[in-house]
Amino acid sequence: MGDRGQVTIPKALRERRSIKGGDEIEFVEVNDEIIHKPPTDEERLAEEYRKRAERSRELAKELEEASAEATGHLGDAPGWSE
């Protein structure tokens, strides 16, 4: 590390991680270790939320279908109200 806090990332690591001069990276501390990652940008974050929302909808549909199938086989549970 240089006097100004600049860090030199070894060439082999830069190549493996496709990091080029001028790229921005973010450093975060996790369990007493410092790791690097691409900076969080709003579009990438929004895309991840969209993916999670879609997966949640898929899971809800699967659960609804499984519940309907169980009801079809077993009937309504006594004392169960919606």
Beta strands, then each sheet from edge to edge (+ up, - down):
strand 1: 26-30
strand 2: 33-37
sheet 1: 1+ 2-
end
